[in-house]
Amino acid sequence: MCDQKVSPALDRIRNLKGMEELKQLIDEWQVVSQNLNRLPGSTRVKLPNCLLATQSGSGITKVLGLVAQFLEEAGLFEFVGDIKYFEFVLDRPADADSFPSFTRLMEYIQAAAGFRGTYRGLACIDISEWAENPHDVRFIRFLEYVSDINDRILFIFNIPLLDEKRIEEIDAVLLSYLRIRRLKLTFPESEALFRHVDEVLREKGFSLAEEAGALLKKTIASAREMPGFDGYNTLNQMVDEIIYDKCCSSILYDNIIAVKDLGHFSPGGYWLSQLNKYKALPKKMGFMIDGR
């Protein structure tokens, strides 16, 4: 079937490494967009919200930007406000009578509307801290609130990759208030991660010698299995450090990264040993805004 509406974001999503469940959902939404002109003028198809189980560093911020762009290009969502999407961590305080992050979320949504007075967009809410207590009365209060504004905000609830039973319990609670599609966003295989490093190096004007590429593949495969591996965030830092080492060791006569330039990045080298010290990733605090 030929796409009736050309969406650059659709092509970019389809070309993402891994993320098969996300691609399947976006392909469904693309069919919906093709059917819009077959529906009565007043009819609109309401998209489901998502429960997204992710690994830290799997690229959720990039995904949010692409999904927002696709929805706008496909005519599936009308964005209103100062931003198209945002990320927010819904903290669970120890004090059972306290819920300041909920108040902060409501205030932020109001501020995101800007002078228009209404916000329409995507809200990615990290509910990780409620995963063990999804029946907490404060969390139910939060769900009652989001169900009231779900006609204008598409919610993407983010949790870590937990055991299937736990994910199903959270999903069941969400389904009591909202329509939900459950997805997993995981790291692609190490070969795809290596291609990301190779591509970023090329974008920055460097290329890998064949032997250097073989060495980095082994290092990345080892890093992928470590608790401290933060996905693309870690790999982008690796690229920056490789370029720094190359540029500070001697005057450049070429832009080729050779094995000798990767002393810190061998499978038994300093970089992996440092990464291995981080047994658990610290939780990202606050919220991160993008999509302007």
Buried (B, 14 or more C-beta within 10 A) or exposed (E): EEEEBEBEBBEBBEEBBBBEBBBEBBEEBBEBBBEBEEEEEEEEEEBBBBBBBBBBBBBBBEBBBBBBBBBBBBEBBEBBBBBBBBBBBBBBEEEEEEBEBBEBBEEBBEEBBEEEEEBBBBBBBBBBBBBEEBEBEBBBEBBEBBBEBBEBBBBBBBBBBBEEEBBEBBBEBBEEBBEBBBBBBBBBEBEEBBBBBBEBBEEEEBEBBEEBBEBBBBBBBBBBEBEBBBBBBBBBEBBEEBBEBBEEEEEEEEBEBBBEBBEBBBBEBEBBEEBBEBEEBEEEEEBBBBBE
